Amino acid sequence: MKFGNIISWLVGILFLANGVLNLFLGNDRALGAVFIVVSLIYFPPFMKWTRERFGFALHPITKIIAALVLLWIMGAVGAIAEGYVF
């Protein structure tokens, strides 16, 4: 497994977990659903499926920029920022 795939899995799990937390513990269920859906782009099997099915793949820089924006959103709003977890 390549280093990039490991990082992609970890980031995907982070955003998926944050989405589940927001879905069930936070005040914004829509944000949680969005995080769950967006987390799929970080899972290599999902990106392989989209590449095979639709001929579409995201550039790694696009994923990095999306991750930075999502991390900023995680820190500003949601279940973690509102103190529901810690």
PDB file of N, CA, C and O in Angstrom:
ATOM      1  N   MET A   1       0.850  -1.178   0.000  1.00  0.00           N
ATOM      2  CA  MET A   1       0.000   0.000   0.000  1.00  0.00           C
ATOM      3  C   MET A   1       0.894   1.239   0.000  1.00  0.00           C
ATOM      4  O   MET A   1       1.863   1.317   0.755  1.00  0.00           O
ATOM      5  N   LYS A   2       0.561   2.188  -0.841  1.00  0.00           N
ATOM      6  CA  LYS A   2       1.350   3.404  -0.927  1.00  0.00           C
ATOM      7  C   LYS A   2       1.032   4.345   0.229  1.00  0.00           C
ATOM      8  O   LYS A   2      -0.040   4.287   0.829  1.00  0.00           O
ATOM      9  N   PHE A   3       2.009   5.221   0.523  1.00  0.00           N
ATOM     10  CA  PHE A   3       1.848   6.190   1.596  1.00  0.00           C
ATOM     11  C   PHE A   3       0.628   7.077   1.354  1.00  0.00           C
ATOM     12  O   PHE A   3      -0.113   7.380   2.289  1.00  0.00           O
ATOM     13  N   GLY A   4       0.417   7.489   0.117  1.00  0.00           N
ATOM     14  CA  GLY A   4      -0.722   8.342  -0.224  1.00  0.00           C
ATOM     15  C   GLY A   4      -2.050   7.659   0.054  1.00  0.00           C
ATOM     16  O   GLY A   4      -3.004   8.303   0.491  1.00  0.00           O
ATOM     17  N   ASN A   5      -2.116   6.348  -0.201  1.00  0.00           N
ATOM     18  CA  ASN A   5      -3.348   5.609   0.084  1.00  0.00           C
ATOM     19  C   ASN A   5      -3.617   5.533   1.584  1.00  0.00           C
ATOM     20  O   ASN A   5      -4.765   5.636   2.018  1.00  0.00           O
ATOM     21  N   ILE A   6      -2.571   5.354   2.369  1.00  0.00           N
ATOM     22  CA  ILE A   6      -2.739   5.294   3.825  1.00  0.00           C
ATOM     23  C   ILE A   6      -3.259   6.630   4.348  1.00  0.00           C
ATOM     24  O   ILE A   6      -4.182   6.671   5.162  1.00  0.00           O
ATOM     25  N   ILE A   7      -2.658   7.719   3.875  1.00  0.00           N
ATOM     26  CA  ILE A   7      -3.116   9.050   4.294  1.00  0.00           C
ATOM     27  C   ILE A   7      -4.550   9.276   3.847  1.00  0.00           C
ATOM     28  O   ILE A   7      -5.359   9.827   4.594  1.00  0.00           O
ATOM     29  N   SER A   8      -4.866   8.851   2.630  1.00  0.00           N
ATOM     30  CA  SER A   8      -6.222   9.022   2.113  1.00  0.00           C
ATOM     31  C   SER A   8      -7.237   8.261   2.973  1.00  0.00           C
ATOM     32  O   SER A   8      -8.306   8.786   3.284  1.00  0.00           O
ATOM     33  N   TRP A   9      -6.902   7.026   3.356  1.00  0.00           N
ATOM     34  CA  TRP A   9      -7.785   6.249   4.234  1.00  0.00           C
ATOM     35  C   TRP A   9      -7.981   6.962   5.579  1.00  0.00           C
ATOM     36  O   TRP A   9      -9.104   7.073   6.072  1.00  0.00           O
ATOM     37  N   LEU A  10      -6.889   7.438   6.158  1.00  0.00           N
ATOM     38  CA  LEU A  10      -6.985   8.101   7.466  1.00  0.00           C
ATOM     39  C   LEU A  10      -7.822   9.372   7.397  1.00  0.00           C
ATOM     40  O   LEU A  10      -8.643   9.623   8.279  1.00  0.00           O
ATOM     41  N   VAL A  11      -7.623  10.170   6.362  1.00  0.00           N
ATOM     42  CA  VAL A  11      -8.405  11.403   6.211  1.00  0.00           C
ATOM     43  C   VAL A  11      -9.874  11.058   5.973  1.00  0.00           C
ATOM     44  O   VAL A  11     -10.764  11.710   6.520  1.00  0.00           O
ATOM     45  N   GLY A  12     -10.126  10.041   5.164  1.00  0.00           N
ATOM     46  CA  GLY A  12     -11.507   9.617   4.920  1.00  0.00           C
ATOM     47  C   GLY A  12     -12.201   9.152   6.192  1.00  0.00           C
ATOM     48  O   GLY A  12     -13.363   9.480   6.429  1.00  0.00           O
ATOM     49  N   ILE A  13     -11.484   8.386   7.009  1.00  0.00           N
ATOM     50  CA  ILE A  13     -12.056   7.921   8.275  1.00  0.00           C
ATOM     51  C   ILE A  13     -12.299   9.094   9.215  1.00  0.00           C
ATOM     52  O   ILE A  13     -13.310   9.121   9.916  1.00  0.00           O
ATOM     53  N   LEU A  14     -11.394  10.056   9.240  1.00  0.00           N
ATOM     54  CA  LEU A  14     -11.564  11.244  10.077  1.00  0.00           C
ATOM     55  C   LEU A  14     -12.833  12.005   9.693  1.00  0.00           C
ATOM     56  O   LEU A  14     -13.633  12.361  10.559  1.00  0.00           O
ATOM     57  N   PHE A  15     -13.014  12.250   8.409  1.00  0.00           N
ATOM     58  CA  PHE A  15     -14.192  13.004   7.975  1.00  0.00           C
ATOM     59  C   PHE A  15     -15.476  12.184   8.110  1.00  0.00           C
ATOM     60  O   PHE A  15     -16.539  12.739   8.385  1.00  0.00           O
ATOM     61  N   LEU A  16     -15.382  10.888   7.922  1.00  0.00           N
ATOM     62  CA  LEU A  16     -16.550  10.030   8.121  1.00  0.00           C
ATOM     63  C   LEU A  16     -16.977  10.038   9.585  1.00  0.00           C
ATOM     64  O   LEU A  16     -18.163  10.149   9.893  1.00  0.00           O
ATOM     65  N   ALA A  17     -16.000   9.919  10.485  1.00  0.00           N
ATOM     66  CA  ALA A  17     -16.311   9.947  11.921  1.00  0.00           C
ATOM     67  C   ALA A  17     -16.900  11.294  12.317  1.00  0.00           C
ATOM     68  O   ALA A  17     -17.847  11.354  13.102  1.00  0.00           O
ATOM     69  N   ASN A  18     -16.342  12.373  11.779  1.00  0.00           N
ATOM     70  CA  ASN A  18     -16.884  13.689  12.087  1.00  0.00           C
ATOM     71  C   ASN A  18     -18.316  13.821  11.559  1.00  0.00           C
ATOM     72  O   ASN A  18     -19.169  14.422  12.212  1.00  0.00           O
ATOM     73  N   GLY A  19     -18.570  13.266  10.397  1.00  0.00           N
ATOM     74  CA  GLY A  19     -19.925  13.302   9.844  1.00  0.00           C
ATOM     75  C   GLY A  19     -20.911  12.544  10.709  1.00  0.00           C
ATOM     76  O   GLY A  19     -22.030  13.006  10.933  1.00  0.00           O
ATOM     77  N   VAL A  20     -20.503  11.381  11.198  1.00  0.00           N
ATOM     78  CA  VAL A  20     -21.383  10.590  12.065  1.00  0.00           C
ATOM     79  C   VAL A  20     -21.630  11.331  13.377  1.00  0.00           C
ATOM     80  O   VAL A  20     -22.754  11.346  13.878  1.00  0.00           O
ATOM     81  N   LEU A  21     -20.588  11.943  13.933  1.00  0.00           N
ATOM     82  CA  LEU A  21     -20.760  12.723  15.168  1.00  0.00           C
ATOM     83  C   LEU A  21     -21.742  13.872  14.956  1.00  0.00           C
ATOM     84  O   LEU A  21     -22.626  14.097  15.783  1.00  0.00           O
ATOM     85  N   ASN A  22     -21.590  14.590  13.861  1.00  0.00           N
ATOM     86  CA  ASN A  22     -22.496  15.689  13.587  1.00  0.00           C
ATOM     87  C   ASN A  22     -23.910  15.205  13.307  1.00  0.00           C
ATOM     88  O   ASN A  22     -24.884  15.873  13.654  1.00  0.00           O
ATOM     89  N   LEU A  23     -24.018  14.057  12.687  1.00  0.00           N
ATOM     90  CA  LEU A  23     -25.330  13.516  12.356  1.00  0.00           C
ATOM     91  C   LEU A  23     -26.115  13.143  13.610  1.00  0.00           C
ATOM     92  O   LEU A  23     -27.319  13.386  13.692  1.00  0.00           O
ATOM     93  N   PHE A  24     -25.428  12.553  14.583  1.00  0.00           N
ATOM     94  CA  PHE A  24     -26.138  12.049  15.752  1.00  0.00           C
ATOM     95  C   PHE A  24     -26.006  12.912  17.010  1.00  0.00           C
ATOM     96  O   PHE A  24     -26.912  12.909  17.844  1.00  0.00           O
ATOM     97  N   LEU A  25     -24.903  13.650  17.170  1.00  0.00           N
ATOM     98  CA  LEU A  25     -24.704  14.423  18.393  1.00  0.00           C
ATOM     99  C   LEU A  25     -24.838  15.930  18.195  1.00  0.00           C
ATOM    100  O   LEU A  25     -25.221  16.643  19.123  1.00  0.00           O
ATOM    101  N   GLY A  26     -24.533  16.409  17.025  1.00  0.00           N
ATOM    102  CA  GLY A  26     -24.532  17.841  16.782  1.00  0.00           C
ATOM    103  C   GLY A  26     -25.913  18.382  16.491  1.00  0.00           C
ATOM    104  O   GLY A  26     -26.898  17.647  16.423  1.00  0.00           O
ATOM    105  N   ASN A  27     -25.954  19.696  16.319  1.00  0.00           N
ATOM    106  CA  ASN A  27     -27.224  20.352  16.011  1.00  0.00           C
ATOM    107  C   ASN A  27     -27.478  20.455  14.517  1.00  0.00           C
ATOM    108  O   ASN A  27     -28.565  20.861  14.109  1.00  0.00           O
ATOM    109  N   ASP A  28     -26.506  20.099  13.695  1.00  0.00           N
ATOM    110  CA  ASP A  28     -26.621  20.279  12.254  1.00  0.00           C
ATOM    111  C   ASP A  28     -26.500  18.937  11.542  1.00  0.00           C
ATOM    112  O   ASP A  28     -25.401  18.507  11.192  1.00  0.00           O
ATOM    113  N   ARG A  29     -27.624  18.288  11.335  1.00  0.00           N
ATOM    114  CA  ARG A  29     -27.626  16.984  10.693  1.00  0.00           C
ATOM    115  C   ARG A  29     -27.227  17.062   9.224  1.00  0.00           C
ATOM    116  O   ARG A  29     -26.607  16.139   8.696  1.00  0.00           O
ATOM    117  N   ALA A  30     -27.578  18.156   8.569  1.00  0.00           N
ATOM    118  CA  ALA A  30     -27.208  18.314   7.161  1.00  0.00           C
ATOM    119  C   ALA A  30     -25.688  18.377   7.008  1.00  0.00           C
ATOM    120  O   ALA A  30     -25.137  17.804   6.069  1.00  0.00           O
ATOM    121  N   LEU A  31     -25.016  19.061   7.913  1.00  0.00           N
ATOM    122  CA  LEU A  31     -23.554  19.127   7.873  1.00  0.00           C
ATOM    123  C   LEU A  31     -22.964  17.732   8.042  1.00  0.00           C
ATOM    124  O   LEU A  31     -22.002  17.378   7.360  1.00  0.00           O
ATOM    125  N   GLY A  32     -23.524  16.951   8.932  1.00  0.00           N
ATOM    126  CA  GLY A  32     -23.056  15.582   9.123  1.00  0.00           C
ATOM    127  C   GLY A  32     -23.232  14.746   7.868  1.00  0.00           C
ATOM    128  O   GLY A  32     -22.339  13.981   7.505  1.00  0.00           O
ATOM    129  N   ALA A  33     -24.367  14.880   7.202  1.00  0.00           N
ATOM    130  CA  ALA A  33     -24.611  14.135   5.966  1.00  0.00           C
ATOM    131  C   ALA A  33     -23.630  14.558   4.880  1.00  0.00           C
ATOM    132  O   ALA A  33     -23.130  13.722   4.128  1.00  0.00           O
ATOM    133  N   VAL A  34     -23.355  15.863   4.799  1.00  0.00           N
ATOM    134  CA  VAL A  34     -22.402  16.358   3.808  1.00  0.00           C
ATOM    135  C   VAL A  34     -21.007  15.799   4.084  1.00  0.00           C
ATOM    136  O   VAL A  34     -20.316  15.382   3.155  1.00  0.00           O
ATOM    137  N   PHE A  35     -20.592  15.787   5.338  1.00  0.00           N
ATOM    138  CA  PHE A  35     -19.286  15.236   5.677  1.00  0.00           C
ATOM    139  C   PHE A  35     -19.195  13.756   5.326  1.00  0.00           C
ATOM    140  O   PHE A  35     -18.154  13.298   4.856  1.00  0.00           O
ATOM    141  N   ILE A  36     -20.258  13.012   5.547  1.00  0.00           N
ATOM    142  CA  ILE A  36     -20.253  11.585   5.220  1.00  0.00           C
ATOM    143  C   ILE A  36     -20.115  11.383   3.714  1.00  0.00           C
ATOM    144  O   ILE A  36     -19.342  10.537   3.265  1.00  0.00           O
ATOM    145  N   VAL A  37     -20.859  12.156   2.942  1.00  0.00           N
ATOM    146  CA  VAL A  37     -20.792  12.018   1.479  1.00  0.00           C
ATOM    147  C   VAL A  37     -19.430  12.459   0.950  1.00  0.00           C
ATOM    148  O   VAL A  37     -18.846  11.783   0.103  1.00  0.00           O
ATOM    149  N   VAL A  38     -18.921  13.586   1.443  1.00  0.00           N
ATOM    150  CA  VAL A  38     -17.635  14.094   0.959  1.00  0.00           C
ATOM    151  C   VAL A  38     -16.489  13.183   1.392  1.00  0.00           C
ATOM    152  O   VAL A  38     -15.477  13.101   0.696  1.00  0.00           O
ATOM    153  N   SER A  39     -16.627  12.504   2.518  1.00  0.00           N
ATOM    154  CA  SER A  39     -15.557  11.616   2.971  1.00  0.00           C
ATOM    155  C   SER A  39     -15.304  10.492   1.974  1.00  0.00           C
ATOM    156  O   SER A  39     -14.218   9.912   1.960  1.00  0.00           O
ATOM    157  N   LEU A  40     -16.282  10.181   1.150  1.00  0.00           N
ATOM    158  CA  LEU A  40     -16.117   9.098   0.180  1.00  0.00           C
ATOM    159  C   LEU A  40     -14.995   9.366  -0.810  1.00  0.00           C
ATOM    160  O   LEU A  40     -14.379   8.421  -1.302  1.00  0.00           O
ATOM    161  N   ILE A  41     -14.712  10.633  -1.116  1.00  0.00           N
ATOM    162  CA  ILE A  41     -13.665  10.927  -2.102  1.00  0.00           C
ATOM    163  C   ILE A  41     -12.279  10.558  -1.597  1.00  0.00           C
ATOM    164  O   ILE A  41     -11.334  10.489  -2.383  1.00  0.00           O
ATOM    165  N   TYR A  42     -12.145  10.323  -0.312  1.00  0.00           N
ATOM    166  CA  TYR A  42     -10.846   9.976   0.263  1.00  0.00           C
ATOM    167  C   TYR A  42     -10.618   8.473   0.361  1.00  0.00           C
ATOM    168  O   TYR A  42      -9.514   8.043   0.695  1.00  0.00           O
ATOM    169  N   PHE A  43     -11.631   7.671   0.079  1.00  0.00           N
ATOM    170  CA  PHE A  43     -11.474   6.223   0.133  1.00  0.00           C
ATOM    171  C   PHE A  43     -11.058   5.699  -1.239  1.00  0.00           C
ATOM    172  O   PHE A  43     -11.799   5.857  -2.209  1.00  0.00           O
ATOM    173  N   PRO A  44      -9.874   5.076  -1.333  1.00  0.00           N
ATOM    174  CA  PRO A  44      -9.379   4.612  -2.631  1.00  0.00           C
ATOM    175  C   PRO A  44     -10.334   3.682  -3.398  1.00  0.00           C
ATOM    176  O   PRO A  44     -10.424   3.813  -4.618  1.00  0.00           O
ATOM    177  N   PRO A  45     -11.052   2.747  -2.746  1.00  0.00           N
ATOM    178  CA  PRO A  45     -11.974   1.915  -3.532  1.00  0.00           C
ATOM    179  C   PRO A  45     -13.094   2.726  -4.192  1.00  0.00           C
ATOM    180  O   PRO A  45     -13.510   2.416  -5.308  1.00  0.00           O
ATOM    181  N   PHE A  46     -13.575   3.755  -3.509  1.00  0.00           N
ATOM    182  CA  PHE A  46     -14.626   4.592  -4.096  1.00  0.00           C
ATOM    183  C   PHE A  46     -14.086   5.368  -5.288  1.00  0.00           C
ATOM    184  O   PHE A  46     -14.757   5.472  -6.315  1.00  0.00           O
ATOM    185  N   MET A  47     -12.879   5.915  -5.162  1.00  0.00           N
ATOM    186  CA  MET A  47     -12.305   6.666  -6.280  1.00  0.00           C
ATOM    187  C   MET A  47     -11.989   5.736  -7.452  1.00  0.00           C
ATOM    188  O   MET A  47     -12.113   6.136  -8.609  1.00  0.00           O
ATOM    189  N   LYS A  48     -11.587   4.511  -7.163  1.00  0.00           N
ATOM    190  CA  LYS A  48     -11.353   3.540  -8.235  1.00  0.00           C
ATOM    191  C   LYS A  48     -12.656   3.237  -8.955  1.00  0.00           C
ATOM    192  O   LYS A  48     -12.685   3.147 -10.182  1.00  0.00           O
ATOM    193  N   TRP A  49     -13.724   3.081  -8.204  1.00  0.00           N
ATOM    194  CA  TRP A  49     -15.041   2.810  -8.786  1.00  0.00           C
ATOM    195  C   TRP A  49     -15.502   3.973  -9.655  1.00  0.00           C
ATOM    196  O   TRP A  49     -16.007   3.749 -10.756  1.00  0.00           O
ATOM    197  N   THR A  50     -15.340   5.221  -9.185  1.00  0.00           N
ATOM    198  CA  THR A  50     -15.756   6.364  -9.992  1.00  0.00           C
ATOM    199  C   THR A  50     -14.893   6.499 -11.245  1.00  0.00           C
ATOM    200  O   THR A  50     -15.392   6.886 -12.302  1.00  0.00           O
ATOM    201  N   ARG A  51     -13.621   6.186 -11.136  1.00  0.00           N
ATOM    202  CA  ARG A  51     -12.737   6.255 -12.303  1.00  0.00           C
ATOM    203  C   ARG A  51     -13.159   5.215 -13.346  1.00  0.00           C
ATOM    204  O   ARG A  51     -13.175   5.506 -14.542  1.00  0.00           O
ATOM    205  N   GLU A  52     -13.501   4.001 -12.892  1.00  0.00           N
ATOM    206  CA  GLU A  52     -13.910   2.947 -13.821  1.00  0.00           C
ATOM    207  C   GLU A  52     -15.304   3.202 -14.389  1.00  0.00           C
ATOM    208  O   GLU A  52     -15.546   2.987 -15.577  1.00  0.00           O
ATOM    209  N   ARG A  53     -16.200   3.653 -13.550  1.00  0.00           N
ATOM    210  CA  ARG A  53     -17.595   3.823 -13.959  1.00  0.00           C
ATOM    211  C   ARG A  53     -17.818   5.087 -14.782  1.00  0.00           C
ATOM    212  O   ARG A  53     -18.506   5.053 -15.802  1.00  0.00           O
ATOM    213  N   PHE A  54     -17.235   6.211 -14.337  1.00  0.00           N
ATOM    214  CA  PHE A  54     -17.506   7.499 -14.967  1.00  0.00           C
ATOM    215  C   PHE A  54     -16.297   8.091 -15.688  1.00  0.00           C
ATOM    216  O   PHE A  54     -16.422   9.105 -16.374  1.00  0.00           O
ATOM    217  N   GLY A  55     -15.137   7.471 -15.540  1.00  0.00           N
ATOM    218  CA  GLY A  55     -13.931   8.021 -16.133  1.00  0.00           C
ATOM    219  C   GLY A  55     -13.510   9.326 -15.485  1.00  0.00           C
ATOM    220  O   GLY A  55     -12.953  10.209 -16.137  1.00  0.00           O
ATOM    221  N   PHE A  56     -13.783   9.438 -14.193  1.00  0.00           N
ATOM    222  CA  PHE A  56     -13.563  10.680 -13.450  1.00  0.00           C
ATOM    223  C   PHE A  56     -12.725  10.390 -12.219  1.00  0.00           C
ATOM    224  O   PHE A  56     -13.007   9.460 -11.465  1.00  0.00           O
ATOM    225  N   ALA A  57     -11.697  11.194 -12.027  1.00  0.00           N
ATOM    226  CA  ALA A  57     -10.879  11.071 -10.822  1.00  0.00           C
ATOM    227  C   ALA A  57     -10.442  12.464 -10.385  1.00  0.00           C
ATOM    228  O   ALA A  57     -10.154  13.322 -11.220  1.00  0.00           O
ATOM    229  N   LEU A  58     -10.396  12.680  -9.104  1.00  0.00           N
ATOM    230  CA  LEU A  58      -9.961  13.972  -8.575  1.00  0.00           C
ATOM    231  C   LEU A  58      -8.441  14.031  -8.506  1.00  0.00           C
ATOM    232  O   LEU A  58      -7.776  13.046  -8.184  1.00  0.00           O
ATOM    233  N   HIS A  59      -7.923  15.178  -8.807  1.00  0.00           N
ATOM    234  CA  HIS A  59      -6.484  15.404  -8.694  1.00  0.00           C
ATOM    235  C   HIS A  59      -6.118  15.451  -7.208  1.00  0.00           C
ATOM    236  O   HIS A  59      -6.905  15.958  -6.409  1.00  0.00           O
ATOM    237  N   PRO A  60      -4.964  14.945  -6.820  1.00  0.00           N
ATOM    238  CA  PRO A  60      -4.574  14.965  -5.401  1.00  0.00           C
ATOM    239  C   PRO A  60      -4.554  16.368  -4.790  1.00  0.00           C
ATOM    240  O   PRO A  60      -4.875  16.530  -3.612  1.00  0.00           O
ATOM    241  N   ILE A  61      -4.183  17.378  -5.569  1.00  0.00           N
ATOM    242  CA  ILE A  61      -4.187  18.755  -5.040  1.00  0.00           C
ATOM    243  C   ILE A  61      -5.605  19.181  -4.680  1.00  0.00           C
ATOM    244  O   ILE A  61      -5.815  19.881  -3.689  1.00  0.00           O
ATOM    245  N   THR A  62      -6.574  18.759  -5.483  1.00  0.00           N
ATOM    246  CA  THR A  62      -7.978  19.071  -5.195  1.00  0.00           C
ATOM    247  C   THR A  62      -8.401  18.429  -3.883  1.00  0.00           C
ATOM    248  O   THR A  62      -9.115  19.046  -3.092  1.00  0.00           O
ATOM    249  N   LYS A  63      -7.970  17.202  -3.646  1.00  0.00           N
ATOM    250  CA  LYS A  63      -8.290  16.521  -2.388  1.00  0.00           C
ATOM    251  C   LYS A  63      -7.640  17.226  -1.199  1.00  0.00           C
ATOM    252  O   LYS A  63      -8.245  17.334  -0.133  1.00  0.00           O
ATOM    253  N   ILE A  64      -6.424  17.700  -1.379  1.00  0.00           N
ATOM    254  CA  ILE A  64      -5.730  18.397  -0.288  1.00  0.00           C
ATOM    255  C   ILE A  64      -6.433  19.699   0.038  1.00  0.00           C
ATOM    256  O   ILE A  64      -6.634  20.017   1.210  1.00  0.00           O
ATOM    257  N   ILE A  65      -6.809  20.457  -0.981  1.00  0.00           N
ATOM    258  CA  ILE A  65      -7.527  21.712  -0.752  1.00  0.00           C
ATOM    259  C   ILE A  65      -8.873  21.447  -0.080  1.00  0.00           C
ATOM    260  O   ILE A  65      -9.263  22.164   0.842  1.00  0.00           O
ATOM    261  N   ALA A  66      -9.580  20.416  -0.543  1.00  0.00           N
ATOM    262  CA  ALA A  66     -10.863  20.062   0.082  1.00  0.00           C
ATOM    263  C   ALA A  66     -10.660  19.656   1.537  1.00  0.00           C
ATOM    264  O   ALA A  66     -11.470  20.009   2.394  1.00  0.00           O
ATOM    265  N   ALA A  67      -9.593  18.921   1.828  1.00  0.00           N
ATOM    266  CA  ALA A  67      -9.318  18.504   3.209  1.00  0.00           C
ATOM    267  C   ALA A  67      -9.051  19.713   4.094  1.00  0.00           C
ATOM    268  O   ALA A  67      -9.527  19.765   5.228  1.00  0.00           O
ATOM    269  N   LEU A  68      -8.302  20.676   3.596  1.00  0.00           N
ATOM    270  CA  LEU A  68      -8.032  21.880   4.394  1.00  0.00           C
ATOM    271  C   LEU A  68      -9.308  22.662   4.670  1.00  0.00           C
ATOM    272  O   LEU A  68      -9.511  23.153   5.780  1.00  0.00           O
ATOM    273  N   VAL A  69     -10.162  22.777   3.666  1.00  0.00           N
ATOM    274  CA  VAL A  69     -11.443  23.479   3.861  1.00  0.00           C
ATOM    275  C   VAL A  69     -12.317  22.716   4.859  1.00  0.00           C
ATOM    276  O   VAL A  69     -12.939  23.323   5.732  1.00  0.00           O
ATOM    277  N   LEU A  70     -12.367  21.396   4.733  1.00  0.00           N
ATOM    278  CA  LEU A  70     -13.179  20.601   5.658  1.00  0.00           C
ATOM    279  C   LEU A  70     -12.642  20.653   7.083  1.00  0.00           C
ATOM    280  O   LEU A  70     -13.417  20.681   8.039  1.00  0.00           O
ATOM    281  N   LEU A  71     -11.325  20.667   7.227  1.00  0.00           N
ATOM    282  CA  LEU A  71     -10.749  20.816   8.566  1.00  0.00           C
ATOM    283  C   LEU A  71     -11.107  22.170   9.170  1.00  0.00           C
ATOM    284  O   LEU A  71     -11.388  22.271  10.364  1.00  0.00           O
ATOM    285  N   TRP A  72     -11.096  23.196   8.347  1.00  0.00           N
ATOM    286  CA  TRP A  72     -11.482  24.525   8.825  1.00  0.00           C
ATOM    287  C   TRP A  72     -12.953  24.522   9.261  1.00  0.00           C
ATOM    288  O   TRP A  72     -13.294  25.095  10.296  1.00  0.00           O
ATOM    289  N   ILE A  73     -13.810  23.886   8.481  1.00  0.00           N
ATOM    290  CA  ILE A  73     -15.227  23.794   8.838  1.00  0.00           C
ATOM    291  C   ILE A  73     -15.399  22.987  10.126  1.00  0.00           C
ATOM    292  O   ILE A  73     -16.208  23.346  10.982  1.00  0.00           O
ATOM    293  N   MET A  74     -14.636  21.896  10.264  1.00  0.00           N
ATOM    294  CA  MET A  74     -14.710  21.085  11.483  1.00  0.00           C
ATOM    295  C   MET A  74     -14.365  21.905  12.723  1.00  0.00           C
ATOM    296  O   MET A  74     -14.980  21.745  13.777  1.00  0.00           O
ATOM    297  N   GLY A  75     -13.377  22.783  12.585  1.00  0.00           N
ATOM    298  CA  GLY A  75     -12.967  23.592  13.724  1.00  0.00           C
ATOM    299  C   GLY A  75     -13.900  24.738  14.029  1.00  0.00           C
ATOM    300  O   GLY A  75     -13.905  25.258  15.144  1.00  0.00           O
ATOM    301  N   ALA A  76     -14.693  25.141  13.045  1.00  0.00           N
ATOM    302  CA  ALA A  76     -15.553  26.317  13.223  1.00  0.00           C
ATOM    303  C   ALA A  76     -16.974  25.965  13.640  1.00  0.00           C
ATOM    304  O   ALA A  76     -17.566  26.670  14.458  1.00  0.00           O
ATOM    305  N   VAL A  77     -17.524  24.902  13.100  1.00  0.00           N
ATOM    306  CA  VAL A  77     -18.918  24.538  13.390  1.00  0.00           C
ATOM    307  C   VAL A  77     -19.005  23.038  13.600  1.00  0.00           C
ATOM    308  O   VAL A  77     -18.044  22.312  13.348  1.00  0.00           O
ATOM    309  N   GLY A  78     -20.136  22.585  14.055  1.00  0.00           N
ATOM    310  CA  GLY A  78     -20.367  21.158  14.205  1.00  0.00           C
ATOM    311  C   GLY A  78     -20.272  20.687  15.632  1.00  0.00           C
ATOM    312  O   GLY A  78     -20.104  21.478  16.561  1.00  0.00           O
ATOM    313  N   ALA A  79     -20.383  19.372  15.793  1.00  0.00           N
ATOM    314  CA  ALA A  79     -20.447  18.765  17.115  1.00  0.00           C
ATOM    315  C   ALA A  79     -19.162  18.972  17.908  1.00  0.00           C
ATOM    316  O   ALA A  79     -19.212  19.237  19.110  1.00  0.00           O
ATOM    317  N   ILE A  80     -18.026  18.857  17.258  1.00  0.00           N
ATOM    318  CA  ILE A  80     -16.759  19.008  17.985  1.00  0.00           C
ATOM    319  C   ILE A  80     -16.564  20.443  18.423  1.00  0.00           C
ATOM    320  O   ILE A  80     -16.189  20.697  19.568  1.00  0.00           O
ATOM    321  N   ALA A  81     -16.819  21.399  17.514  1.00  0.00           N
ATOM    322  CA  ALA A  81     -16.639  22.807  17.843  1.00  0.00           C
ATOM    323  C   ALA A  81     -17.619  23.276  18.923  1.00  0.00           C
ATOM    324  O   ALA A  81     -17.301  24.172  19.705  1.00  0.00           O
ATOM    325  N   GLU A  82     -18.802  22.674  18.965  1.00  0.00           N
ATOM    326  CA  GLU A  82     -19.799  23.066  19.956  1.00  0.00           C
ATOM    327  C   GLU A  82     -19.630  22.351  21.283  1.00  0.00           C
ATOM    328  O   GLU A  82     -20.402  22.595  22.210  1.00  0.00           O
ATOM    329  N   GLY A  83     -18.650  21.482  21.400  1.00  0.00           N
ATOM    330  CA  GLY A  83     -18.346  20.838  22.663  1.00  0.00           C
ATOM    331  C   GLY A  83     -19.178  19.617  22.989  1.00  0.00           C
ATOM    332  O   GLY A  83     -19.266  19.235  24.156  1.00  0.00           O
ATOM    333  N   TYR A  84     -19.799  18.985  21.989  1.00  0.00           N
ATOM    334  CA  TYR A  84     -20.604  17.798  22.270  1.00  0.00           C
ATOM    335  C   TYR A  84     -19.764  16.555  22.482  1.00  0.00           C
ATOM    336  O   TYR A  84     -20.256  15.563  23.019  1.00  0.00           O
ATOM    337  N   VAL A  85     -18.511  16.588  22.073  1.00  0.00           N
ATOM    338  CA  VAL A  85     -17.696  15.385  22.131  1.00  0.00           C
ATOM    339  C   VAL A  85     -16.742  15.418  23.321  1.00  0.00           C
ATOM    340  O   VAL A  85     -16.633  14.427  24.043  1.00  0.00           O
ATOM    341  N   PHE A  86     -16.061  16.517  23.537  1.00  0.00           N
ATOM    342  CA  PHE A  86     -15.055  16.596  24.590  1.00  0.00           C
ATOM    343  C   PHE A  86     -15.520  17.450  25.731  1.00  0.00           C
ATOM    344  O   PHE A  86     -14.792  17.625  26.708  1.00  0.00           O
TER     345      PHE A  86
END
